[in-house]
């Protein structure tokens, strides 16, 4: 497991963002396979990364040989004022060395955010929020190469492969839509087919059987506002795919994942006022809601 530790941004007790000096971010690499009941940190790499954006900017190849970390934002200081600006770097970490180590940095689009690797482990997609595009990367052994950029026409927050690798879904954050991408080999094509979902879709995932997709509809541009929001259900077996339901959840779903069995999905809320014990599970094909107090320093994981 890899965990990105953003030490640049925190929140005070009133929920106001606080920007700290840059240069203290780390990536923790944790062994959870040797003894699942006793996880062990095997390396902490000094590596820029950020909590800004959906918590899906880290990924591990299916063979566990490489980790990819997209750094969405950098901290700069101008005239004594700190501010966040878009970055364009993807870090490649070799997980097979002892200890794991950074082996390459690939330049992609501006503000690389949500990322997905196909099951074959030979292709990765990254949603570039500021560039309104999706980067296509070839993975060959330890080499990761940018091979194409797909214009999306508007900001995209996350992109997710279907299990067969023949399609992908991209969350058009301010457009309130999920875009469908067609994939043949290494060629990724956007034919401008979009599905209207809930407000501000931030995250998207697909069931292991490839029959359903679900989008976490944040509701207020990434910020909790006290209102309930939704998870949209997409039928991928339909021709063309379409939204068939919406499940009402709590305020500002951000983190989102479907279990390996496909029987449960969990949405994690950005709402600061919610408590960890406030959660609900809905069945069947359920969406469970949890909570995430973001007043503390931010962490994302894969």
ROKOLBA-490338 format. One record per residue (C-alpha): x, y, z; residue in three letters. Coordinates in nm, 3 decimals, decimal comma. Layout:
BEGIN
+---------+---------+---------+------+
:      xx :      yy :      zz : resn :
+---------+---------+---------+------+
:       X :       Y :       Z :  ALA :
...
+---------+---------+---------+------+
//
This chain:
BEGIN
+---------+---------+---------+------+
:      xx :      yy :      zz : resn :
+---------+---------+---------+------+
:   0,000 :   0,000 :   0,000 :  UNK :
:   0,119 :   0,354 :  -0,070 :  UNK :
:   0,012 :   0,657 :   0,130 :  UNK :
:   0,070 :   1,017 :   0,022 :  UNK :
:   0,133 :   1,255 :   0,312 :  UNK :
:   0,065 :   1,618 :   0,222 :  UNK :
:   0,230 :   1,838 :   0,483 :  UNK :
:   0,165 :   2,165 :   0,296 :  UNK :
:  -0,204 :   2,206 :   0,364 :  UNK :
:  -0,400 :   2,172 :   0,686 :  UNK :
:  -0,714 :   2,315 :   0,840 :  UNK :
:  -0,765 :   2,515 :   1,158 :  UNK :
:  -1,038 :   2,446 :   1,414 :  UNK :
:  -1,277 :   2,672 :   1,223 :  UNK :
:  -1,223 :   2,470 :   0,903 :  UNK :
:  -1,016 :   2,743 :   0,733 :  UNK :
:  -0,729 :   2,618 :   0,510 :  UNK :
:  -0,379 :   2,682 :   0,639 :  UNK :
:  -0,084 :   2,672 :   0,395 :  UNK :
:   0,245 :   2,551 :   0,542 :  UNK :
:   0,597 :   2,568 :   0,391 :  UNK :
:   0,671 :   2,323 :   0,109 :  UNK :
:   0,937 :   2,052 :   0,112 :  UNK :
:   0,809 :   1,819 :   0,384 :  UNK :
:   0,577 :   1,589 :   0,184 :  UNK :
:   0,642 :   1,215 :   0,192 :  UNK :
:   0,521 :   0,894 :   0,035 :  UNK :
:   0,488 :   0,601 :   0,278 :  UNK :
:   0,518 :   0,249 :   0,140 :  UNK :
:   0,351 :  -0,002 :   0,370 :  UNK :
:   0,372 :  -0,381 :   0,370 :  UNK :
:   0,021 :  -0,514 :   0,431 :  UNK :
:   0,077 :  -0,857 :   0,275 :  UNK :
:   0,329 :  -1,023 :   0,507 :  UNK :
:   0,108 :  -0,982 :   0,813 :  UNK :
:  -0,222 :  -0,802 :   0,740 :  UNK :
:  -0,287 :  -0,762 :   1,113 :  UNK :
:   0,046 :  -0,587 :   1,164 :  UNK :
:   0,117 :  -0,346 :   0,875 :  UNK :
:   0,475 :  -0,222 :   0,853 :  UNK :
:   0,614 :   0,093 :   0,693 :  UNK :
:   0,907 :  -0,019 :   0,480 :  UNK :
:   1,001 :   0,319 :   0,331 :  UNK :
:   0,923 :   0,689 :   0,354 :  UNK :
:   1,025 :   0,874 :   0,039 :  UNK :
:   1,060 :   1,252 :   0,030 :  UNK :
:   0,818 :   1,321 :  -0,253 :  UNK :
:   0,588 :   1,610 :  -0,342 :  UNK :
:   0,218 :   1,522 :  -0,341 :  UNK :
:  -0,106 :   1,690 :  -0,252 :  UNK :
:  -0,448 :   1,634 :  -0,101 :  UNK :
:  -0,602 :   1,879 :  -0,350 :  UNK :
:  -0,839 :   1,690 :  -0,579 :  UNK :
:  -1,003 :   1,349 :  -0,548 :  UNK :
:  -0,794 :   1,100 :  -0,347 :  UNK :
:  -0,711 :   0,886 :  -0,650 :  UNK :
:  -0,381 :   1,040 :  -0,763 :  UNK :
:  -0,184 :   0,728 :  -0,663 :  UNK :
:  -0,185 :   0,385 :  -0,826 :  UNK :
:   0,004 :   0,054 :  -0,818 :  UNK :
:   0,050 :  -0,171 :  -1,123 :  UNK :
:  -0,126 :  -0,510 :  -1,102 :  UNK :
:   0,208 :  -0,691 :  -1,064 :  UNK :
:   0,299 :  -0,458 :  -0,772 :  UNK :
:   0,619 :  -0,365 :  -0,954 :  UNK :
:   0,560 :   0,010 :  -0,989 :  UNK :
:   0,380 :   0,285 :  -0,804 :  UNK :
:   0,267 :   0,601 :  -0,985 :  UNK :
:   0,209 :   0,928 :  -0,799 :  UNK :
:   0,061 :   1,232 :  -0,974 :  UNK :
:   0,142 :   1,561 :  -0,804 :  UNK :
:  -0,154 :   1,790 :  -0,869 :  UNK :
:  -0,042 :   2,111 :  -0,698 :  UNK :
:   0,277 :   2,283 :  -0,584 :  UNK :
:   0,325 :   2,539 :  -0,311 :  UNK :
:   0,490 :   2,867 :  -0,413 :  UNK :
:   0,557 :   3,183 :  -0,217 :  UNK :
:   0,531 :   3,524 :  -0,383 :  UNK :
:   0,570 :   3,848 :  -0,191 :  UNK :
:   0,547 :   3,660 :   0,137 :  UNK :
:   0,216 :   3,500 :   0,039 :  UNK :
:   0,187 :   3,125 :  -0,005 :  UNK :
:  -0,040 :   2,982 :  -0,274 :  UNK :
:  -0,102 :   2,656 :  -0,458 :  UNK :
:  -0,034 :   2,635 :  -0,834 :  UNK :
:  -0,085 :   2,342 :  -1,075 :  UNK :
:   0,202 :   2,097 :  -1,120 :  UNK :
:   0,259 :   1,859 :  -1,414 :  UNK :
:   0,472 :   1,577 :  -1,272 :  UNK :
:   0,412 :   1,204 :  -1,245 :  UNK :
:   0,655 :   1,017 :  -1,020 :  UNK :
:   0,749 :   0,656 :  -1,096 :  UNK :
:   0,857 :   0,443 :  -0,798 :  UNK :
:   1,017 :   0,100 :  -0,828 :  UNK :
:   0,857 :  -0,119 :  -0,561 :  UNK :
:   1,081 :  -0,419 :  -0,630 :  UNK :
:   1,400 :  -0,261 :  -0,495 :  UNK :
:   1,496 :  -0,268 :  -0,127 :  UNK :
:   1,409 :  -0,008 :  -0,025 :  UNK :
:   1,168 :   0,114 :  -0,297 :  UNK :
:   1,302 :   0,413 :  -0,488 :  UNK :
:   1,204 :   0,691 :  -0,728 :  UNK :
:   1,330 :   0,595 :  -1,076 :  UNK :
:   1,169 :   0,849 :  -1,308 :  UNK :
:   0,963 :   1,166 :  -1,336 :  UNK :
:   0,729 :   1,202 :  -1,635 :  UNK :
:   0,586 :   1,537 :  -1,745 :  UNK :
:   0,212 :   1,511 :  -1,812 :  UNK :
:  -0,070 :   1,770 :  -1,824 :  UNK :
:  -0,132 :   2,048 :  -1,575 :  UNK :
:  -0,284 :   1,947 :  -1,242 :  UNK :
:  -0,277 :   1,569 :  -1,291 :  UNK :
:  -0,543 :   1,429 :  -1,060 :  UNK :
:  -0,745 :   1,107 :  -1,084 :  UNK :
:  -0,548 :   0,815 :  -1,229 :  UNK :
:  -0,622 :   0,460 :  -1,338 :  UNK :
:  -0,412 :   0,164 :  -1,457 :  UNK :
:  -0,570 :  -0,110 :  -1,669 :  UNK :
:  -0,579 :  -0,473 :  -1,555 :  UNK :
:  -0,312 :  -0,568 :  -1,811 :  UNK :
:  -0,079 :  -0,320 :  -1,642 :  UNK :
:   0,040 :  -0,173 :  -1,972 :  UNK :
:  -0,165 :   0,148 :  -1,993 :  UNK :
:  -0,242 :   0,433 :  -1,752 :  UNK :
:  -0,479 :   0,728 :  -1,781 :  UNK :
:  -0,454 :   1,055 :  -1,587 :  UNK :
:  -0,717 :   1,331 :  -1,567 :  UNK :
:  -0,550 :   1,673 :  -1,600 :  UNK :
:  -0,785 :   1,924 :  -1,438 :  UNK :
:  -0,628 :   2,252 :  -1,550 :  UNK :
:  -0,549 :   2,129 :  -1,902 :  UNK :
:  -0,899 :   1,982 :  -1,957 :  UNK :
:  -0,741 :   1,666 :  -2,091 :  UNK :
:  -0,650 :   1,304 :  -2,024 :  UNK :
:  -0,291 :   1,179 :  -2,051 :  UNK :
:  -0,235 :   0,833 :  -2,197 :  UNK :
:   0,077 :   0,654 :  -2,074 :  UNK :
:   0,241 :   0,332 :  -2,188 :  UNK :
:   0,383 :   0,106 :  -1,915 :  UNK :
:   0,655 :  -0,130 :  -2,042 :  UNK :
:   0,851 :  -0,298 :  -1,766 :  UNK :
:   0,994 :  -0,016 :  -1,553 :  UNK :
:   0,948 :   0,246 :  -1,827 :  UNK :
:   0,647 :   0,480 :  -1,824 :  UNK :
:   0,602 :   0,698 :  -2,134 :  UNK :
:   0,347 :   0,964 :  -2,227 :  UNK :
:   0,213 :   0,857 :  -2,568 :  UNK :
:  -0,098 :   1,070 :  -2,620 :  UNK :
:  -0,318 :   1,345 :  -2,478 :  UNK :
:  -0,696 :   1,338 :  -2,526 :  UNK :
:  -0,875 :   1,677 :  -2,516 :  UNK :
:  -1,195 :   1,663 :  -2,308 :  UNK :
:  -1,330 :   2,014 :  -2,364 :  UNK :
:  -1,370 :   2,089 :  -1,995 :  UNK :
:  -1,221 :   2,002 :  -1,657 :  UNK :
:  -1,196 :   1,634 :  -1,565 :  UNK :
:  -1,129 :   1,520 :  -1,207 :  UNK :
:  -1,088 :   1,143 :  -1,242 :  UNK :
:  -1,076 :   0,870 :  -1,503 :  UNK :
:  -1,139 :   0,498 :  -1,454 :  UNK :
:  -1,082 :   0,194 :  -1,680 :  UNK :
:  -1,352 :  -0,068 :  -1,717 :  UNK :
:  -1,229 :  -0,418 :  -1,619 :  UNK :
:  -1,190 :  -0,531 :  -1,983 :  UNK :
:  -0,978 :  -0,225 :  -2,063 :  UNK :
:  -1,188 :  -0,140 :  -2,369 :  UNK :
:  -1,353 :   0,169 :  -2,221 :  UNK :
:  -1,296 :   0,429 :  -1,953 :  UNK :
:  -1,514 :   0,676 :  -1,767 :  UNK :
:  -1,406 :   1,035 :  -1,697 :  UNK :
:  -1,566 :   1,262 :  -1,438 :  UNK :
:  -1,639 :   1,604 :  -1,589 :  UNK :
:  -1,638 :   1,789 :  -1,261 :  UNK :
:  -1,793 :   2,132 :  -1,339 :  UNK :
:  -2,000 :   1,988 :  -1,627 :  UNK :
:  -2,190 :   1,746 :  -1,400 :  UNK :
:  -2,131 :   1,463 :  -1,648 :  UNK :
:  -1,949 :   1,135 :  -1,690 :  UNK :
:  -1,775 :   1,100 :  -2,027 :  UNK :
:  -1,729 :   0,767 :  -2,206 :  UNK :
:  -1,392 :   0,688 :  -2,367 :  UNK :
:  -1,335 :   0,407 :  -2,619 :  UNK :
:  -1,001 :   0,220 :  -2,609 :  UNK :
:  -0,844 :   0,007 :  -2,882 :  UNK :
:  -0,494 :  -0,108 :  -2,800 :  UNK :
:  -0,311 :   0,210 :  -2,698 :  UNK :
:  -0,555 :   0,440 :  -2,880 :  UNK :
:  -0,797 :   0,627 :  -2,652 :  UNK :
:  -1,085 :   0,810 :  -2,821 :  UNK :
:  -1,344 :   1,050 :  -2,682 :  UNK :
:  -1,649 :   1,047 :  -2,913 :  UNK :
:  -1,820 :   1,317 :  -2,706 :  UNK :
:  -2,074 :   1,087 :  -2,544 :  UNK :
:  -2,154 :   1,215 :  -2,194 :  UNK :
:  -2,402 :   1,108 :  -1,928 :  UNK :
:  -2,562 :   1,364 :  -1,696 :  UNK :
:  -2,513 :   1,262 :  -1,333 :  UNK :
:  -2,546 :   1,451 :  -1,003 :  UNK :
:  -2,382 :   1,784 :  -0,931 :  UNK :
:  -2,001 :   1,803 :  -0,939 :  UNK :
:  -1,898 :   1,438 :  -0,996 :  UNK :
:  -1,558 :   1,406 :  -0,830 :  UNK :
:  -1,487 :   1,034 :  -0,834 :  UNK :
:  -1,600 :   0,730 :  -1,032 :  UNK :
:  -1,553 :   0,355 :  -1,002 :  UNK :
:  -1,665 :   0,041 :  -1,186 :  UNK :
:  -1,787 :  -0,293 :  -1,048 :  UNK :
:  -1,547 :  -0,587 :  -1,100 :  UNK :
:  -1,784 :  -0,749 :  -1,351 :  UNK :
:  -1,799 :  -0,429 :  -1,556 :  UNK :
:  -2,178 :  -0,409 :  -1,545 :  UNK :
:  -2,218 :  -0,092 :  -1,337 :  UNK :
:  -2,031 :   0,230 :  -1,278 :  UNK :
:  -2,093 :   0,474 :  -0,994 :  UNK :
:  -2,001 :   0,839 :  -0,963 :  UNK :
:  -1,956 :   1,024 :  -0,633 :  UNK :
:  -2,137 :   1,354 :  -0,695 :  UNK :
:  -1,969 :   1,602 :  -0,461 :  UNK :
:  -2,246 :   1,861 :  -0,485 :  UNK :
:  -2,055 :   2,186 :  -0,425 :  UNK :
:  -1,730 :   2,207 :  -0,624 :  UNK :
:  -1,530 :   1,999 :  -0,375 :  UNK :
:  -1,649 :   2,172 :  -0,059 :  UNK :
:  -1,907 :   2,054 :   0,195 :  UNK :
:  -2,212 :   2,281 :   0,217 :  UNK :
:  -2,440 :   2,099 :   0,463 :  UNK :
:  -2,667 :   1,949 :   0,197 :  UNK :
:  -2,712 :   1,583 :   0,106 :  UNK :
:  -2,563 :   1,468 :  -0,224 :  UNK :
:  -2,580 :   1,165 :  -0,449 :  UNK :
:  -2,406 :   0,867 :  -0,600 :  UNK :
:  -2,520 :   0,809 :  -0,959 :  UNK :
:  -2,559 :   0,453 :  -1,091 :  UNK :
:  -2,465 :   0,388 :  -1,455 :  UNK :
:  -2,570 :   0,081 :  -1,654 :  UNK :
:  -2,265 :  -0,011 :  -1,864 :  UNK :
:  -2,448 :  -0,301 :  -2,033 :  UNK :
:  -2,696 :  -0,064 :  -2,195 :  UNK :
:  -2,632 :   0,060 :  -2,550 :  UNK :
:  -2,529 :   0,330 :  -2,504 :  UNK :
:  -2,457 :   0,327 :  -2,129 :  UNK :
:  -2,696 :   0,542 :  -1,924 :  UNK :
:  -2,771 :   0,660 :  -1,572 :  UNK :
:  -3,039 :   0,439 :  -1,418 :  UNK :
:  -3,053 :   0,556 :  -1,057 :  UNK :
:  -2,923 :   0,799 :  -0,796 :  UNK :
:  -2,865 :   0,711 :  -0,431 :  UNK :
:  -2,892 :   0,993 :  -0,178 :  UNK :
:  -2,592 :   0,999 :   0,056 :  UNK :
:  -2,438 :   1,254 :   0,293 :  UNK :
:  -2,266 :   1,585 :   0,234 :  UNK :
:  -1,986 :   1,602 :  -0,027 :  UNK :
:  -1,885 :   1,243 :  -0,116 :  UNK :
:  -1,520 :   1,256 :  -0,219 :  UNK :
:  -1,338 :   0,929 :  -0,162 :  UNK :
:  -1,520 :   0,643 :  -0,333 :  UNK :
:  -1,446 :   0,275 :  -0,391 :  UNK :
:  -1,629 :  -0,043 :  -0,488 :  UNK :
:  -1,526 :  -0,361 :  -0,304 :  UNK :
:  -1,342 :  -0,643 :  -0,490 :  UNK :
:  -1,658 :  -0,855 :  -0,465 :  UNK :
:  -1,872 :  -0,581 :  -0,620 :  UNK :
:  -2,129 :  -0,617 :  -0,341 :  UNK :
:  -2,045 :  -0,300 :  -0,150 :  UNK :
:  -1,939 :   0,055 :  -0,233 :  UNK :
:  -1,818 :   0,312 :   0,016 :  UNK :
:  -1,835 :   0,690 :  -0,014 :  UNK :
:  -1,620 :   0,905 :   0,216 :  UNK :
:  -1,749 :   1,254 :   0,291 :  UNK :
:  -1,551 :   1,578 :   0,291 :  UNK :
:  -1,804 :   1,723 :   0,537 :  UNK :
:  -1,610 :   1,854 :   0,836 :  UNK :
:  -1,909 :   1,848 :   1,066 :  UNK :
:  -1,974 :   1,474 :   1,026 :  UNK :
:  -1,845 :   1,221 :   1,271 :  UNK :
:  -1,686 :   0,883 :   1,200 :  UNK :
:  -1,982 :   0,703 :   1,357 :  UNK :
:  -2,226 :   0,868 :   1,116 :  UNK :
:  -2,249 :   0,615 :   0,835 :  UNK :
:  -2,510 :   0,407 :   0,661 :  UNK :
:  -2,507 :   0,104 :   0,432 :  UNK :
:  -2,766 :   0,052 :   0,161 :  UNK :
:  -2,827 :  -0,282 :  -0,008 :  UNK :
:  -2,827 :  -0,432 :  -0,263 :  UNK :
:  -2,543 :  -0,280 :  -0,471 :  UNK :
:  -2,511 :  -0,047 :  -0,182 :  UNK :
:  -2,336 :   0,274 :  -0,115 :  UNK :
:  -2,202 :   0,306 :   0,239 :  UNK :
:  -2,127 :   0,649 :   0,378 :  UNK :
:  -1,847 :   0,735 :   0,613 :  UNK :
:  -1,686 :   1,061 :   0,717 :  UNK :
:  -1,362 :   1,242 :   0,674 :  UNK :
:  -1,247 :   1,521 :   0,902 :  UNK :
:  -1,018 :   1,730 :   0,687 :  UNK :
:  -0,912 :   1,974 :   0,958 :  UNK :
:  -0,602 :   1,761 :   1,003 :  UNK :
:  -0,319 :   1,728 :   0,752 :  UNK :
:  -0,425 :   1,547 :   0,438 :  UNK :
:  -0,353 :   1,193 :   0,334 :  UNK :
:  -0,448 :   0,988 :   0,032 :  UNK :
:  -0,375 :   0,623 :  -0,032 :  UNK :
:  -0,380 :   0,337 :  -0,275 :  UNK :
+---------+---------+---------+------+
//
